[in-house]
Amino acid sequence: MTSHSSHSVYLIHGWAANGRIFDPLRPLLPAHWQVHAPDLPGHGQTPPEGAFDIAAAADRIAAEMPCNSDVLGWSLGGVVALFIAYRHPDKVRHLCLTASFAKFLATPSYPQGVGRPALDKMAGLFRQDFPKYMRQFLELQLLNTPNAAAVIDAVLPGLTEHGTPPALESALSALESADARPFLPRVFHPALLVYGGKDGLTPPRIGGYLQEHLPCAETVVIDKAAHTPFLSHPEEFAALIARFFG
C-alpha cells in the first residue's frame, strides 16, 4: 500500500489577505494532504522585509517546500506560485492558479489585463478600517453564495486579527508591476486555471492569456463565482483540486 504521508500542498494567499483565508477550504481537502498556508511578507504573521518583492517571496516559500509539492496560488499568490515554479521547478509538481494572472494591468500589447483598477481605492479603505472593508470585499465576492454570512464570519477574524497588513501599499505596487509573461513558456508543470465567471477583478479573459502561453494548462470557469471561488463554491473547488493534485 502506498503511503500518502509525503504529499505537501501549499496554498498561497493574495494581496491584503493571509493564509487564514483558506480556513473554510482546508477541512474539505483530502485528509492525507499536508496542507501549508504560509503568510506572504508583510501579511498575517510574517513581518515585512523591506519593499514587497514577488521573486523574494517566491524564494522564501520555496526554501521550506519539499520537492514535488503541489502549489495553489490565489490572485497575487498565483503570481508568487508562477515564480516558484519557474525559479525552483523541482519543488513543484502541479500548479493551480486561481483568479490569477501573468500581468495585471492592461497595455496596448496586452489587452487581456484590467484598466486602472479599484485596488488603489481599496488600499485606502483597508487602511481606514480593515475589518469593515474586508467584510465588504468578501460580501461582494459571495453575492451568489447562500451561506455567505456564515462563511464571512468564519474567515474574517483570522484575516483581520493582525490588523491592516503592513505590506499593503508595497505589495499592491509589486502586484501592479509584476510581469510573468516572459517565462510562461518555460513553466512546464501541469497547471489548472480556475476563474469565476462573475469576477470583476481578474476576469476569465486574463486567464485566457495564461491558458494560451503555459505549455500544459487547463481552464475551469465556475460561472457564478467571483474573485474567491474557494470560498463561494468550496465543495466544487475542493473536488477540482483533489482531482487535479491527485
C-alpha positions as CSV (number, residue, x, y, z in Angstrom):
1,M,0.0,0.0,0.0
2,T,1.4,3.4,-0.9
3,S,2.0,5.8,1.9
4,H,0.4,9.2,1.3
5,S,2.3,11.0,4.0
6,S,4.7,12.9,1.9
7,H,2.1,14.8,-0.2
8,S,2.7,18.5,0.6
9,V,0.3,21.1,-0.7
10,Y,1.0,24.9,-0.4
11,L,-1.9,27.4,-0.5
12,I,-0.6,30.9,-1.3
13,H,-3.0,33.8,-0.5
14,G,-3.5,37.1,-2.3
15,W,-3.0,40.8,-1.7
16,A,-4.2,42.2,1.7
17,A,-5.2,38.7,3.0
18,N,-3.2,36.0,4.8
19,G,-3.2,32.2,4.9
20,R,-6.3,32.1,7.1
21,I,-8.4,32.9,4.0
22,F,-8.2,29.2,3.2
23,D,-9.6,28.0,6.6
24,P,-13.0,27.1,5.2
25,L,-11.4,25.1,2.3
26,R,-9.0,23.1,4.4
27,P,-11.4,20.6,6.0
28,L,-12.7,19.7,2.5
29,L,-9.3,18.7,1.2
30,P,-8.1,15.0,1.4
31,A,-7.0,14.1,5.0
32,H,-3.6,12.7,3.9
33,W,-2.5,16.0,2.4
34,Q,0.0,18.0,4.4
35,V,-1.5,21.5,3.8
36,H,0.5,24.6,4.4
37,A,-0.8,28.2,4.0
38,P,2.1,30.5,4.6
39,D,1.7,34.2,5.1
40,L,3.4,36.4,2.5
41,P,5.9,39.0,3.8
42,G,4.1,41.9,5.5
43,H,0.8,39.9,5.7
44,G,-0.6,38.0,8.6
45,Q,2.1,36.9,11.0
46,T,5.0,37.4,8.6
47,P,6.8,40.7,9.1
48,P,7.7,42.8,6.1
49,E,11.2,42.5,4.6
50,G,11.7,45.9,3.0
51,A,9.6,46.6,-0.1
52,F,7.4,43.6,-1.2
53,D,9.3,41.6,-3.8
54,I,7.5,38.8,-5.6
55,A,10.6,36.8,-6.5
56,A,12.0,37.1,-3.0
57,A,8.6,35.9,-1.6
58,A,8.7,33.0,-4.0
59,D,12.2,32.1,-3.0
60,R,11.3,32.3,0.7
61,I,8.3,29.8,0.3
62,A,10.3,27.5,-2.0
63,A,13.0,27.3,0.6
64,E,10.7,25.5,3.0
65,M,8.9,23.3,0.4
66,P,9.8,19.7,-0.2
67,C,10.4,18.7,-3.8
68,N,7.3,17.8,-5.8
69,S,4.9,19.8,-3.7
70,D,1.6,20.9,-5.2
71,V,1.0,24.7,-5.2
72,L,-2.2,26.7,-5.3
73,G,-1.9,30.4,-5.7
74,W,-4.8,32.8,-5.5
75,S,-4.7,36.2,-7.1
76,L,-1.3,37.8,-6.2
77,G,-0.4,34.4,-4.7
78,G,-0.8,32.9,-8.2
79,V,2.0,35.2,-9.5
80,V,4.1,34.1,-6.5
81,A,3.3,30.5,-7.4
82,L,4.4,31.1,-11.0
83,F,7.7,32.5,-9.8
84,I,8.2,29.5,-7.6
85,A,7.5,27.1,-10.5
86,Y,9.9,29.0,-12.8
87,R,12.7,29.6,-10.3
88,H,12.5,26.3,-8.4
89,P,11.0,23.8,-10.9
90,D,12.0,20.7,-8.9
91,K,9.9,22.0,-5.9
92,V,6.6,21.9,-7.9
93,R,4.6,19.0,-9.2
94,H,1.3,20.6,-10.1
95,L,0.3,24.2,-10.2
96,C,-3.2,25.6,-9.6
97,L,-3.7,29.3,-10.3
98,T,-7.0,30.7,-9.1
99,A,-8.3,34.2,-10.1
100,S,-4.7,35.0,-11.1
101,F,-2.7,36.5,-13.9
102,A,0.7,36.8,-15.6
103,K,0.3,40.6,-15.6
104,F,-2.4,42.6,-14.0
105,L,-2.7,45.9,-15.8
106,A,-3.6,46.2,-19.4
107,T,-1.3,47.7,-22.0
108,P,-1.8,48.2,-25.8
109,S,0.1,44.9,-26.4
110,Y,-1.7,43.2,-23.5
111,P,-5.5,43.9,-23.7
112,Q,-6.3,40.9,-21.5
113,G,-5.3,42.9,-18.4
114,V,-7.5,45.2,-16.5
115,G,-7.7,49.0,-16.6
116,R,-6.6,51.2,-13.7
117,P,-8.5,49.2,-11.1
118,A,-10.3,49.9,-7.9
119,L,-7.4,48.4,-5.8
120,D,-5.9,51.8,-5.0
121,K,-9.2,52.9,-3.6
122,M,-9.4,49.6,-1.7
123,A,-6.0,50.1,-0.2
124,G,-7.1,53.5,1.2
125,L,-10.3,51.9,2.7
126,F,-8.3,49.0,4.1
127,R,-6.0,51.5,5.9
128,Q,-9.0,53.3,7.2
129,D,-11.0,50.4,8.7
130,F,-9.6,47.0,7.7
131,P,-12.3,44.7,9.3
132,K,-15.2,46.8,7.9
133,Y,-13.9,46.9,4.3
134,M,-12.5,43.4,4.2
135,R,-16.0,42.3,5.2
136,Q,-17.5,44.4,2.3
137,F,-15.0,42.9,-0.1
138,L,-15.9,39.4,0.9
139,E,-19.6,40.2,0.7
140,L,-19.2,41.3,-2.9
141,Q,-17.3,38.1,-3.7
142,L,-20.0,35.9,-2.1
143,L,-23.1,37.6,-3.6
144,N,-24.3,34.3,-5.1
145,T,-23.5,32.2,-2.0
146,P,-26.5,31.2,0.1
147,N,-24.5,30.9,3.4
148,A,-22.3,33.9,2.7
149,A,-22.7,35.4,6.2
150,A,-21.6,32.2,7.9
151,V,-18.5,31.9,5.5
152,I,-17.5,35.5,6.2
153,D,-18.0,35.1,10.0
154,A,-15.8,32.0,9.8
155,V,-13.0,33.6,7.8
156,L,-12.9,37.3,8.9
157,P,-11.4,37.0,12.4
158,G,-8.4,35.2,11.1
159,L,-8.0,37.6,8.2
160,T,-8.1,40.7,10.4
161,E,-6.6,39.6,13.7
162,H,-3.2,41.2,12.9
163,G,-4.7,44.5,11.7
164,T,-4.0,46.1,8.3
165,P,-1.2,44.3,6.6
166,P,2.0,46.5,6.8
167,A,2.8,45.5,3.2
168,L,-0.5,46.8,1.8
169,E,0.9,49.6,-0.5
170,S,4.2,47.9,-1.2
171,A,2.5,44.6,-2.3
172,L,-0.1,46.5,-4.3
173,S,2.7,48.2,-6.2
174,A,4.5,44.8,-6.7
175,L,1.2,43.3,-8.0
176,E,0.7,46.2,-10.5
177,S,4.2,46.0,-11.9
178,A,4.5,42.1,-11.9
179,D,5.0,40.5,-15.3
180,A,5.5,36.8,-15.6
181,R,4.8,36.8,-19.3
182,P,8.4,36.4,-20.4
183,F,8.9,33.0,-18.7
184,L,5.4,31.4,-19.1
185,P,6.5,29.1,-22.0
186,R,9.2,27.7,-19.7
187,V,6.8,26.6,-16.9
188,F,6.1,23.0,-18.0
189,H,4.2,21.9,-14.9
190,P,0.6,20.8,-15.3
191,A,-1.4,23.9,-14.5
192,L,-5.1,24.2,-13.5
193,L,-6.5,27.7,-14.1
194,V,-9.7,28.4,-12.1
195,Y,-11.7,31.5,-12.6
196,G,-15.1,32.9,-11.5
197,G,-17.5,33.9,-14.3
198,K,-18.5,36.9,-12.2
199,D,-15.0,38.1,-11.3
200,G,-14.6,41.8,-12.0
201,L,-11.1,41.9,-10.5
202,T,-9.5,39.2,-12.6
203,P,-12.0,38.3,-15.3
204,P,-11.6,35.0,-17.1
205,R,-10.0,36.7,-20.2
206,I,-6.9,37.3,-18.0
207,G,-6.7,33.5,-17.6
208,G,-7.1,33.1,-21.3
209,Y,-3.7,34.6,-21.7
210,L,-2.2,32.1,-19.2
211,Q,-4.0,29.2,-21.0
212,E,-2.5,30.3,-24.3
213,H,1.1,30.7,-23.1
214,L,1.5,28.0,-20.4
215,P,2.5,24.7,-22.1
216,C,0.3,22.3,-20.0
217,A,-2.7,24.3,-18.8
218,E,-6.4,23.6,-18.5
219,T,-9.0,26.1,-17.5
220,V,-12.2,25.8,-15.5
221,V,-14.6,28.7,-15.1
222,I,-17.1,28.5,-12.2
223,D,-19.9,30.5,-13.6
224,K,-21.5,32.0,-10.5
225,A,-18.2,32.6,-8.6
226,A,-16.4,35.9,-8.3
227,H,-12.8,36.5,-7.1
228,T,-12.8,33.8,-4.3
229,P,-14.2,30.6,-5.8
230,F,-12.7,28.5,-3.0
231,L,-14.9,30.5,-0.5
232,S,-18.1,30.8,-2.7
233,H,-18.0,27.3,-4.1
234,P,-15.8,25.3,-1.7
235,E,-17.1,21.8,-2.4
236,E,-16.8,22.2,-6.2
237,F,-13.4,23.9,-5.8
238,A,-12.1,21.2,-3.4
239,A,-13.2,18.5,-5.8
240,L,-11.4,20.2,-8.7
241,I,-8.1,20.4,-6.9
242,A,-8.4,16.9,-5.3
243,R,-8.8,15.5,-8.8
244,F,-6.0,17.7,-10.3
245,F,-3.5,17.3,-7.5
246,G,-4.4,13.6,-7.3
